[in-house]
Amino acid sequence: MATQPTQDAVPSESPRDLKFNAGKIDEFVTSMGWTYTDRFGQKHYTIEGINYLSQQAMAAYGYVILTGKTFTTGATINNPNEVLLNTADGEYYKWTGSFASGPKVVPANSTPASTGGVGPGAWVGVGDASLRAALAATGGAGLVGLSVGSVYPAGTVGSAIQYRTPQMYGIEPSTTNIIGSGLDAMFAAGGDIRFEKPGTYLTDRAWILRSGTRLWIGPGVTIRAASTYNGNLLRNYAYETDGGAGTADDIIEIWGAGTLDYDGLEKPFSGLNAMGAIFKNVTTLRIGGGLMFRNSRKYCWLICKVQNLHADGLRFNTISDGIHLQPPIENAWIKNLSGVTGDDFCALTDGDYPNYDIAEPGDFANINIEGIYVRNVNNDEGTRATSLVALGTAGMNTFRSISVSKLYGQSGNCVLYAKGDAQSRGRMKIERLAISDVFATPGPGAQAIVIDGLHGPQPAGVTYAVEIDTLSITNIMSQSAANQPLIMVTGDTNAQTIVHSMTIDGTPRTAYSIVNLGANASQVTVGKLNISNCNTLFIKDPNSAIVNTRGYIGSLVISNSNYHFDDSTYGYAYRGVGVDGRIDSIFMSNCRQDDGVNVVSVQRQTQQVAVHISNTEMFGVQTGVNFINVSSARLFVDNCWYRGDSGYTFIASNGSSVILRGSVETDGNNAATTSNGGTITLARGMQGISCDVSKITSMDGAGCHNTNGSLSCGSGQVVVQTKVWKNLFSSATYTSSI
């Protein structure tokens, strides 16, 4: 101002001060600034400044909502902090105009625009409606630092929000529109990808999953290959870029109760393109959650070179294999598989067909397969699973620590098999295989479990086509197919099979046979066979509980078991068949056999066999132990009870040479018979055995109970020396010719 005020005390009547103050009054009233300066240099608030302070105070105090009032009902605004709802957009507005002439009156059925306008000095929105609308827009994620298809550094909002859906990329479900490249960017970005909106998504390409991708396929969602596309639905980045030879993908997950549909019923085989999904070279792979795979032309899931595999709750209705693993697989937990397949439900091979082979040298290690439920129906092609679990090899891998359990349903062929290579490229080596809780039923003419060297010729330098260190089978409860054993260990003349240690613990109530070794002219070796805890009723006309057709058994242990046959015209606990069914030792304890032809039958072997039977009852059996054309046999019995019909005996030597030791209760009846030049010799010492000593070959110092009272020594306890049998009670003697 041009006028210079005085510094006179207040109140001043100086004309200069009066003129100066007149200008300050104008500044106080009309200035848009918040303060003015008096004649002493002190600052004071203008009306605009006072208004600003009032607004700030009211804002700090909060808005007052006029309850029950809207622009539609009409209202009266008395204070600047009162807000009124506009129901048309869901926003609250406050009046920022003047109240100098009184309250702001809002007529009924008005809008902010019709009763003063929107903007500074008029109505101003104070709610979140505009923000909500902006966030709901296609580009709304950008308001919080997220743009689809972008990669964000750690610590940003975008790095924390990785939830992507097809709808964010403008893709909607359709049974006619093919997505094509529409979702390539979504899968390239990775992170959390969610197909949540139900419907069908058609694709003409494989979507590539990168490290850290979590793909969710929700209920009601179907990802289907277009009818014109004959290729994989999913692959991982490491396999896509260099066939899995380089850096592994870290963590990939495919989960949810939706469906993957290859739609392959009318499509031709196309090598690896016939697979539904291929994953190779992944550190951790998780798949499942109820996910259904339909109609892959070949395997639904081909998985190779994975350090940690977790497959839980996969479902199938497909043409070929469900899940097929190829080495190396370091750790795998596969559980709760269900549905129907046209081939193997779960297979572990190192490439059974070259066209479908992505395996590398390496092992299957620490594999746990638990829970396979096969429906007793055909798939869409009209076929069904050939097996629930298949182990196969081309000779480049070893199976280490494999556990298979809880198998249910109906198989078209065997339930589980481990087979050598039909193309003679190598041998199968299994270190430890544990099978338990098998309830699934094999197909017609098939066995529940098959160990098979398959077909020759044997590869050069390979002794055994299949070699298993330890095989444990627990609780096999399958129902036998007609005239078939539950378990078959076999091979081919030029493709031998060896199991160093085999245990069978627990069998079903009914069966045709438990185990058969060496069918089909094969060469089979079992170092030790241990069978226990059986209480089985054998259906009429089986060979036996244990059949050794063309195999070699080092030692057979049968314990804590009951074997029941309908009558005495068929049935054996153990039967060696022919010159090729060879065995070194049999140990039988705590057992019982009702009826049957023999408990043990050994035939036509040249090497010595030893049979040990203890704490065992044999009722109604024609002959307890029968040796037929065996060059040298020893029978040791202890605390046994044999009770047969008239003419039946505990032991028979038909063209064989047998030494007998021990004790067996025969209710005073003759325990031994010989025929066709066979001999039975009692071991030295008093044996707890009743027999006709005229049929016994003399060994000095042997003794027994003579049952033939017509002999000159009479019946009773007798001992022999230089072929003279002497009655220990009467001293009467009988001189034997043998």
C-alpha positions in Angstrom: 0.0 0.0 0.0 1.2 3.6 -0.7 -0.1 4.9 2.6 2.5 4.5 5.4 0.9 4.1 8.8 2.2 5.5 12.0 3.3 3.5 15.0 1.0 5.3 17.3 -0.7 3.4 20.1 -4.1 1.8 19.5 -6.6 3.4 19.0 -5.0 5.9 16.6 -7.0 8.7 15.0 -4.2 9.6 12.6 -5.6 10.2 9.1 -2.8 8.0 7.8 -3.7 5.1 10.0 -7.4 5.5 9.2 -6.7 5.4 5.4 -4.3 2.4 5.9 -6.9 0.5 7.9 -9.6 1.1 5.2 -7.4 -0.8 2.7 -6.8 -3.6 5.2 -10.6 -4.0 5.8 -11.0 -4.6 2.0 -8.1 -7.1 2.1 -9.7 -8.9 5.1 -13.1 -9.2 3.3 -12.2 -9.9 -0.3 -8.7 -11.4 -0.4 -8.4 -15.1 -1.4 -5.2 -15.2 0.7 -5.4 -16.7 4.1 -3.7 -13.8 6.0 -3.0 -10.0 6.0 -0.4 -7.8 7.8 -1.4 -4.9 10.2 0.4 -1.6 10.6 2.6 -3.1 13.3 3.7 -5.9 11.0 1.6 -8.7 12.6 -0.3 -11.3 10.5 -4.0 -12.0 10.9 -6.4 -14.4 9.1 -8.7 -13.1 6.3 -12.2 -14.4 5.9 -10.9 -16.9 3.4 -8.3 -18.0 6.0 -10.9 -18.3 8.7 -13.1 -20.3 6.3 -10.1 -22.7 5.6 -9.5 -23.2 9.3 -13.2 -24.0 9.8 -13.1 -26.5 7.0 -10.0 -28.2 8.4 -11.6 -28.3 11.9 -14.8 -29.8 10.5 -12.9 -32.3 8.4 -11.0 -33.4 11.5 -14.2 -33.7 13.4 -15.7 -35.8 10.6 -18.6 -35.5 8.1 -22.2 -35.6 9.4 -24.4 -37.9 7.2 -27.9 -36.7 6.9 -29.6 -40.0 7.8 -32.6 -40.8 5.7 -32.0 -37.9 3.4 -30.8 -38.1 -0.2 -31.0 -35.9 -3.3 -34.1 -37.9 -4.2 -35.9 -37.1 -0.9 -34.6 -33.5 -0.7 -32.8 -32.0 2.2 -31.5 -28.8 3.9 -27.8 -28.4 4.4 -27.0 -26.2 7.4 -23.3 -26.7 7.9 -20.4 -27.3 5.6 -19.5 -30.7 7.1 -23.0 -32.2 6.4 -23.0 -34.7 3.5 -25.9 -35.9 1.3 -26.2 -39.2 -0.6 -26.8 -39.3 -4.3 -28.4 -42.7 -4.8 -27.8 -42.6 -8.6 -24.0 -43.1 -8.2 -23.7 -44.2 -4.5 -21.6 -41.1 -3.7 -21.8 -38.7 -0.8 -21.5 -35.0 -1.6 -20.8 -31.9 0.5 -21.7 -28.3 -0.3 -18.6 -26.0 -0.6 -20.5 -22.9 -1.7 -21.6 -20.0 0.4 -23.9 -20.2 3.4 -24.0 -16.4 3.7 -27.7 -16.2 2.7 -28.7 -19.2 4.9 -28.8 -23.0 4.6 -28.4 -24.8 1.2 -31.8 -26.1 0.2 -31.9 -29.2 -2.0 -35.2 -29.9 -3.7 -36.6 -33.4 -4.0 -35.7 -35.5 -7.1 -32.6 -33.4 -7.8 -29.0 -34.2 -8.5 -25.8 -32.5 -7.7 -25.6 -31.2 -11.2 -29.1 -29.8 -11.1 -28.8 -28.0 -7.8 -25.6 -26.1 -7.9 -23.3 -28.1 -10.1 -20.2 -30.2 -9.3 -16.8 -28.7 -8.6 -15.0 -26.2 -6.3 -17.5 -23.8 -4.7 -20.3 -26.2 -5.4 -21.0 -29.9 -4.7 -17.8 -32.1 -4.1 -17.9 -35.9 -3.8 -16.4 -37.1 -0.6 -17.1 -40.9 -0.9 -15.3 -43.7 -2.7 -17.7 -44.3 -5.6 -15.3 -42.8 -8.2 -12.4 -44.8 -6.8 -14.5 -48.0 -6.9 -15.5 -47.4 -10.5 -12.0 -46.7 -11.5 -10.7 -49.9 -9.9 -13.4 -51.9 -11.5 -12.4 -50.6 -15.0 -10.3 -52.8 -17.2 -7.2 -50.8 -16.4 -8.2 -50.4 -12.7 -5.3 -52.5 -11.4 -3.0 -49.8 -12.7 -4.2 -47.5 -9.9 -2.4 -49.7 -7.4 0.7 -50.3 -9.4 -0.3 -53.4 -11.4 -0.5 -53.8 -15.1 -1.2 -57.2 -16.7 1.7 -58.7 -18.5 4.3 -56.7 -16.6 6.9 -58.0 -14.2 7.4 -56.0 -11.0 10.4 -55.6 -8.7 10.2 -56.9 -5.2 8.5 -54.5 -2.7 6.1 -53.0 -5.2 2.3 -53.5 -5.1 2.6 -55.3 -8.4 5.0 -57.9 -7.0 2.6 -58.7 -4.3 -0.5 -59.0 -6.5 0.0 -61.9 -8.9 -3.5 -63.2 -9.3 -4.2 -63.4 -13.0 -7.3 -64.6 -14.7 -8.2 -65.0 -18.4 -10.8 -62.3 -18.0 -8.0 -59.8 -17.1 -6.8 -60.5 -20.7 -10.2 -60.1 -22.3 -10.8 -63.9 -22.6 -14.2 -65.4 -21.9 -15.3 -69.1 -21.9 -16.5 -70.3 -25.3 -17.1 -73.6 -27.0 -16.5 -72.0 -30.4 -13.9 -69.3 -30.0 -10.3 -70.6 -30.0 -8.1 -68.6 -27.6 -5.0 -68.9 -29.8 -2.3 -66.6 -28.5 -4.7 -64.7 -26.2 -3.3 -66.1 -23.0 0.4 -66.4 -24.0 1.2 -63.2 -22.1 -0.6 -64.4 -19.0 1.4 -67.6 -18.8 4.6 -65.7 -19.7 4.0 -63.5 -16.7 3.6 -66.6 -14.5 2.7 -66.3 -10.8 -0.8 -67.2 -9.6 -3.0 -68.0 -12.6 -6.6 -68.8 -11.9 -9.3 -70.2 -14.3 -12.2 -69.4 -12.0 -15.1 -68.6 -14.3 -16.8 -71.8 -15.3 -17.0 -72.8 -19.0 -14.8 -74.1 -21.8 -11.6 -72.5 -22.9 -10.4 -73.8 -26.4 -6.7 -73.7 -27.2 -4.7 -74.4 -30.3 -1.4 -74.5 -28.5 0.5 -75.7 -25.4 0.7 -73.2 -22.6 4.1 -72.9 -21.1 4.5 -72.8 -17.4 7.5 -71.1 -15.9 9.1 -71.3 -12.5 6.8 -70.2 -9.7 3.6 -70.6 -11.7 0.6 -71.8 -9.7 -2.2 -72.7 -12.2 -5.6 -73.1 -10.7 -8.3 -74.8 -12.8 -11.5 -74.4 -10.8 -14.7 -76.5 -10.7 -16.8 -76.2 -13.9 -13.7 -75.1 -16.0 -12.7 -77.2 -19.0 -9.5 -76.4 -20.9 -9.9 -78.3 -24.2 -7.7 -78.8 -27.2 -9.4 -77.5 -30.3 -10.5 -80.2 -32.8 -7.9 -78.9 -35.3 -5.0 -79.1 -32.7 -3.2 -82.4 -32.0 -0.6 -81.5 -29.4 0.1 -81.0 -25.7 -2.0 -78.8 -23.5 0.7 -77.9 -21.0 4.5 -78.0 -21.0 7.1 -76.4 -18.7 9.6 -73.8 -19.8 12.7 -75.8 -19.2 11.5 -78.6 -21.5 10.1 -76.1 -24.0 13.4 -74.2 -24.4 16.0 -77.0 -24.5 14.3 -80.3 -23.9 15.1 -80.2 -20.2 18.8 -80.1 -20.7 19.5 -76.8 -19.1 18.4 -75.0 -15.9 15.5 -76.6 -14.1 12.3 -74.8 -13.4 11.9 -74.3 -9.7 8.3 -74.7 -8.5 5.3 -75.4 -10.7 1.8 -76.2 -9.4 -1.4 -77.3 -11.3 -4.3 -77.7 -9.0 -8.1 -77.6 -8.9 -11.2 -79.6 -9.6 -11.5 -78.6 -13.2 -10.8 -80.6 -16.4 -8.1 -80.8 -19.0 -9.4 -82.3 -22.2 -7.1 -83.4 -25.0 -10.2 -84.5 -27.0 -8.2 -87.2 -28.7 -10.8 -89.9 -29.6 -10.6 -89.0 -33.2 -7.0 -87.8 -33.4 -4.1 -89.9 -34.7 -1.0 -90.8 -32.7 1.6 -88.1 -33.0 4.6 -89.1 -31.0 5.3 -86.8 -28.0 2.6 -84.5 -29.2 0.1 -87.2 -28.2 0.8 -86.5 -24.6 -1.7 -84.4 -22.6 1.0 -82.6 -20.6 4.8 -82.9 -20.5 7.0 -81.7 -17.6 10.7 -82.3 -17.6 13.5 -80.8 -15.5 11.5 -79.3 -12.6 12.8 -79.2 -9.0 9.3 -79.4 -7.5 6.1 -80.2 -9.3 2.6 -80.4 -7.6 -0.4 -81.5 -9.5 -3.9 -82.6 -8.4 -6.7 -81.3 -6.2 -9.4 -83.3 -8.1 -8.1 -82.3 -11.5 -9.7 -84.4 -14.3 -7.8 -85.3 -17.5 -9.8 -86.6 -20.4 -8.9 -88.5 -23.6 -5.2 -87.9 -24.2 -4.2 -89.8 -27.3 -1.3 -91.2 -25.2 -0.2 -90.4 -21.6 -2.1 -87.7 -19.8 0.9 -86.7 -17.7 4.4 -87.5 -18.9 6.8 -86.5 -16.2 10.6 -86.8 -16.2 13.6 -85.5 -14.4 11.8 -84.1 -11.3 13.4 -83.8 -7.9 10.1 -83.6 -5.9 6.8 -84.7 -7.3 3.5 -84.4 -5.4 0.5 -85.8 -7.3 -2.6 -85.9 -5.2 -6.2 -86.4 -6.3 -5.8 -86.7 -10.1 -8.8 -88.1 -12.0 -8.9 -89.7 -15.4 -11.2 -90.8 -18.2 -8.6 -91.4 -20.9 -7.4 -93.6 -23.7 -3.9 -94.6 -22.6 -1.8 -94.1 -19.4 -2.9 -91.8 -16.7 0.4 -90.6 -15.1 3.6 -91.9 -16.7 7.0 -91.2 -15.0 10.4 -91.5 -16.7 13.8 -91.2 -14.9 15.4 -89.6 -13.2 12.7 -89.1 -10.5 14.3 -88.4 -7.1 11.3 -88.2 -4.7 7.6 -88.7 -5.6 4.4 -89.0 -3.6 1.5 -90.1 -5.8 -1.8 -90.7 -4.0 -5.5 -90.8 -4.5 -5.7 -91.4 -8.3 -9.1 -92.4 -9.6 -11.2 -92.9 -12.7 -10.6 -95.1 -15.7 -7.8 -95.4 -18.2 -7.2 -97.4 -21.4 -3.7 -98.6 -20.4 -1.6 -98.4 -17.3 -3.1 -96.1 -14.6 0.3 -95.2 -13.1 3.5 -96.3 -15.0 7.2 -95.9 -14.1 9.4 -96.8 -17.1 12.6 -95.4 -18.7 11.0 -95.4 -22.1 9.0 -98.5 -23.2 8.5 -97.0 -26.7 11.1 -94.8 -28.4 8.5 -92.5 -29.8 7.4 -91.6 -26.3 10.8 -91.5 -24.6 12.3 -88.4 -23.0 14.1 -90.4 -20.2 17.7 -89.8 -19.2 20.1 -92.1 -17.4 19.1 -92.1 -13.8 17.0 -93.8 -11.2 13.5 -93.9 -9.7 14.2 -93.2 -6.0 11.9 -92.8 -3.0 8.6 -93.4 -4.8 5.4 -93.7 -2.8 2.3 -94.6 -4.6 -0.7 -94.7 -2.3 -4.3 -95.0 -3.2 -5.5 -95.9 -6.8 -9.2 -96.3 -7.3 -10.2 -97.7 -10.7 -13.8 -97.6 -11.7 -15.3 -100.8 -13.0 -16.4 -99.2 -16.3 -15.0 -98.6 -19.7 -13.5 -95.3 -20.8 -15.0 -93.2 -23.6 -13.1 -95.4 -26.2 -14.7 -98.6 -24.7 -11.5 -100.0 -23.0 -10.2 -100.1 -19.5 -7.0 -100.1 -17.5 -4.6 -102.9 -18.3 -2.9 -102.4 -14.9 -3.0 -100.1 -12.0 0.8 -99.9 -11.5 3.4 -100.7 -14.1 7.2 -100.8 -13.6 9.2 -101.2 -16.8 12.7 -100.7 -18.1 14.9 -100.3 -21.1 18.0 -101.0 -19.0 19.2 -97.6 -18.0 17.8 -97.1 -14.5 17.5 -98.7 -11.1 14.3 -98.6 -8.9 15.3 -97.7 -5.4 12.8 -97.7 -2.4 9.5 -98.1 -4.2 6.3 -98.4 -2.1 2.9 -99.2 -3.6 -0.2 -99.5 -1.5 -4.0 -99.3 -1.4 -5.0 -100.5 -4.9 -8.7 -100.8 -5.5 -11.1 -101.5 -8.4 -11.1 -103.6 -11.5 -8.2 -104.1 -13.9 -8.4 -105.3 -17.4 -5.2 -107.3 -17.0 -2.9 -107.7 -14.0 -3.1 -105.2 -11.0 0.6 -104.6 -10.8 3.5 -105.7 -12.9 7.3 -105.3 -13.1 8.6 -106.4 -16.5 11.9 -106.4 -18.3 12.5 -104.9 -21.7 10.8 -106.5 -24.7 13.3 -104.9 -27.0 16.3 -106.5 -25.1 18.1 -103.2 -24.4 19.1 -104.0 -20.9 17.9 -105.3 -17.5 15.6 -104.1 -14.8 17.1 -103.7 -11.3 14.9 -103.1 -8.3 16.5 -102.7 -5.0 13.5 -102.4 -2.7 9.9 -102.9 -3.7 7.1 -102.9 -1.1 3.5 -103.7 -2.1 0.7 -103.6 0.4 -3.1 -103.6 0.7 -4.0 -104.8 -2.7 -7.7 -105.2 -3.1 -8.1 -104.6 -6.9 -9.3 -107.5 -9.0 -7.3 -108.7 -12.1 -8.9 -109.2 -15.4 -9.8 -112.6 -16.9 -6.9 -115.0 -17.1 -4.6 -112.6 -15.3 -2.7 -112.5 -12.0 -2.8 -109.7 -9.5 1.0 -109.2 -9.3 3.4 -110.2 -12.1 7.2 -110.1 -12.0 8.3 -110.9 -15.6 11.7 -111.0 -17.3 9.6 -110.7 -20.5 11.1 -111.8 -23.7 14.6 -112.5 -25.0 17.1 -112.8 -26.3 19.0 -111.8 -23.2 21.2 -108.7 -23.8 24.9 -109.4 -23.9 26.6 -109.4 -20.6 23.3 -109.4 -18.6 22.6 -112.4 -16.4 19.1 -111.5 -15.3 16.4 -109.5 -17.2 14.8 -108.6 -13.9 16.7 -108.5 -10.6 15.0 -107.6 -7.3 16.9 -107.4 -4.1 13.9 -107.2 -1.7 10.2 -107.7 -2.6 7.6 -107.4 0.1 4.0 -108.1 -0.5 1.6 -107.5 2.4 -2.1 -108.0 2.6 -2.8 -109.0 -1.0 -6.6 -109.4 -0.9 -7.4 -109.5 -4.6 -9.8 -112.2 -5.9 -8.0 -114.6 -8.2 -9.0 -114.9 -11.8 -10.1 -118.4 -12.7 -7.3 -120.9 -12.5 -4.7 -118.2 -11.9 -2.3 -117.5 -9.0 -2.4 -114.2 -7.2 1.3 -113.7 -7.8 3.3 -114.8 -10.9 7.1 -114.7 -11.0 8.1 -115.7 -14.5 10.1 -114.7 -17.6 11.5 -116.3 -20.8 14.0 -119.0 -21.5 16.5 -116.3 -22.4 15.3 -113.6 -20.0 15.8 -114.9 -16.5 14.3 -113.4 -13.4 15.8 -113.3 -9.9 14.3 -112.2 -6.6 16.9 -112.4 -3.8 14.3 -112.0 -1.0 10.5 -112.3 -1.4 8.0 -112.0 1.4 4.2 -112.6 1.2 2.3 -111.7 4.3 -1.5 -112.0 4.4 -3.7 -113.4 1.6 -7.4 -113.4 0.9 -9.9 -115.9 2.2 -10.3 -117.6 -1.1 -7.8 -118.1 -4.0 -6.9 -120.6 -6.7 -3.2 -120.3 -5.8 -0.9 -117.8 -4.0 2.3 -117.8 -6.1 3.6 -119.5 -9.2 7.3 -119.5 -10.1 8.6 -120.1 -13.6 5.7 -120.5 -15.9 6.1 -120.4 -19.6 9.4 -122.3 -19.7 11.1 -119.4 -17.9 14.1 -119.3 -15.7 13.3 -118.0 -12.2 15.4 -117.8 -9.1 14.1 -116.8 -5.6 16.8 -116.8 -3.0 14.4 -116.8 0.0 10.6 -117.0 -0.2 8.8 -116.2 3.0 5.0 -116.8 3.2 3.1 -116.1 6.4 -0.3 -115.2 8.0 -2.5 -116.9 5.4 -5.9 -118.4 6.2 -7.0 -119.4 2.7 -9.7 -121.6 1.2 -8.5 -122.8 -2.1 -11.0 -123.0 -4.9 -11.2 -126.5 -6.5 -8.6 -127.7 -8.9 -5.7 -125.4 -8.2 -2.1 -126.7 -8.5 -1.2 -125.6 -5.0 -0.8 -122.6 -2.7 2.8 -122.4 -3.9 3.7 -123.8 -7.3 7.3 -124.1 -8.4 7.1 -125.0 -12.1 10.4 -124.0 -13.6 12.1 -122.1 -10.8 14.8 -122.4 -8.2 14.1 -121.6 -4.6 17.0 -121.4 -2.1 14.8 -121.5 1.0 11.0 -121.5 1.4 9.6 -120.4 4.8 5.9 -121.0 5.4 4.6 -119.9 8.8 1.5 -119.1 10.8 -0.8 -120.2 8.0 -3.9 -122.3 7.4 -4.6 -123.9 4.0 -8.0 -125.4 3.4 -8.9 -127.7 0.4 -12.4 -129.2 -0.3 -11.2 -132.8 -0.3 -8.1 -135.0 -0.6 -8.1 -135.3 -4.4 -6.2 -132.1 -5.2 -4.2 -129.4 -3.5 -0.7 -128.8 -2.1 0.8 -126.3 0.2 4.0 -126.5 -1.8 4.4 -128.3 -5.1 7.6 -128.6 -7.1 6.7 -129.6 -10.7 9.1 -131.4 -12.9 12.9 -131.4 -13.1 13.0 -127.6 -13.4 11.1 -126.9 -10.2 14.0 -127.1 -7.7 14.4 -126.2 -4.1 17.1 -126.4 -1.4 15.2 -126.0 1.9 11.6 -125.8 3.2 10.8 -124.5 6.6 7.2 -124.9 7.7 6.0 -123.9 11.2 2.8 -123.1 13.1 0.6 -124.2 10.2 -2.4 -126.3 9.5 -3.6 -128.0 6.3 -7.1 -129.5 5.9 -7.4 -132.1 3.1 -5.4 -131.9 -0.1 -3.0 -134.4 -1.8 0.2 -133.3 -0.1 1.5 -130.7 2.2 4.8 -130.7 0.5 5.6 -132.4 -2.8 9.1 -132.4 -4.3 9.7 -134.0 -7.7 12.6 -135.0 -9.9 15.4 -133.0 -8.6 19.0 -134.2 -8.4 20.4 -131.9 -5.7 19.6 -132.6 -2.0 16.5 -131.0 -0.4 15.9 -130.5 3.3 12.3 -130.2 4.6 11.8 -128.9 8.2 8.2 -129.1 9.6 7.3 -128.1 13.1 4.2 -127.3 15.2 2.0 -128.2 12.2 -1.2 -130.1 11.9 -2.2 -132.1 8.8 -5.8 -133.4 8.7 -7.2 -135.5 5.8 -4.2 -135.1 3.6 -3.3 -138.1 1.4 0.4 -137.8 2.1 2.0 -135.1 4.3 5.4 -135.0 2.5 5.8 -136.7 -0.8 9.2 -137.1 -2.5 9.1 -138.3 -6.1 12.3 -139.3 -7.8 14.4 -137.1 -5.6 18.0 -138.2 -5.3 18.6 -137.1 -1.7 16.2 -135.7 0.8 16.1 -135.0 4.5 12.9 -134.6 6.5 13.0 -133.0 9.9 9.7 -133.0 11.9 9.0 -131.7 15.4 5.8 -131.6 17.4 3.5 -132.3 14.4 0.2 -134.2 14.1 -0.8 -136.1 11.0 -4.3 -137.6 10.8 -5.2 -139.2 7.5 -7.8 -141.7 6.3 -7.1 -145.4 6.1 -4.2 -146.0 3.7 -2.8 -142.5 4.0 0.7 -141.8 5.4 2.7 -138.9 6.6 5.7 -139.5 4.3 6.1 -141.3 1.0 9.3 -142.0 -0.9 8.6 -142.7 -4.5 11.9 -143.5 -6.2 13.6 -141.2 -3.7 16.2 -141.5 -1.0 15.0 -139.9 2.3 16.4 -139.6 5.8 13.8 -138.9 8.4 14.3 -137.4 11.8 11.9 -136.0 14.5 8.5 -136.6 16.0 5.1 -136.7 14.4 1.8 -138.0 16.0 -0.1 -140.3 13.6 -2.5 -141.8 16.2 -0.4 -145.0 16.1 -0.8 -145.5 12.4 2.1 -146.1 10.0 3.7 -142.8 9.0 5.9 -143.9 6.1 5.6 -145.7 2.8 8.0 -146.4 -0.1 7.5 -147.3 -3.7 9.4 -147.6 -7.0 12.6 -148.3 -5.3 12.3 -145.4 -2.9 13.9 -145.6 0.5 13.3 -144.0 3.9 16.0 -144.1 6.5 15.5 -143.1 10.1 18.3 -140.9 11.5 20.3 -142.1 14.5 18.5 -141.8 17.8 15.0 -142.6 19.0 12.5 -140.9 16.7 9.0 -140.1 17.8 7.6 -141.7 14.7 5.3 -144.7 14.1 6.2 -146.8 11.1 6.4 -150.3 9.6 10.1 -151.0 10.1 10.0 -153.5 7.3 9.8 -150.5 4.9 12.6 -148.6 6.7 16.2 -148.7 5.6 18.3 -149.6 8.6 20.8 -147.2 10.0 22.6 -148.4 13.1 21.4 -146.7 16.3 18.1 -145.6 14.9 14.8 -146.2 16.8 11.1 -145.7 16.4 7.6 -147.2 17.2 7.0 -150.3 15.0 3.4 -150.5 13.8 3.7 -153.9 12.0 2.8 -156.5 14.7 3.3 -159.4 12.2 7.0 -158.9 12.3 9.0 -161.1 14.7 10.0 -158.2 16.8 6.4 -157.3 17.5 4.9 -153.9 17.7 6.3 -151.2 20.0 9.5 -149.3 20.5 12.4 -150.8 18.6 16.0 -150.0 17.8 18.2 -151.3 15.0 21.8 -152.4 14.8 23.3 -154.2 11.8 19.8 -154.5 10.3 18.4 -156.3 13.4 15.5 -154.5 15.0 15.0 -155.2 18.7 11.9 -154.6 20.7 12.9 -152.6 23.8 10.1 -154.2 25.9 10.2 -157.9 24.9 13.7 -158.1 23.4 12.2 -159.8 20.4 14.1 -159.2 17.2 13.4 -158.8 13.4 16.2 -158.9 10.8 15.6 -156.6 8.0 16.7 -157.1 4.4 17.2 -153.4 3.8 
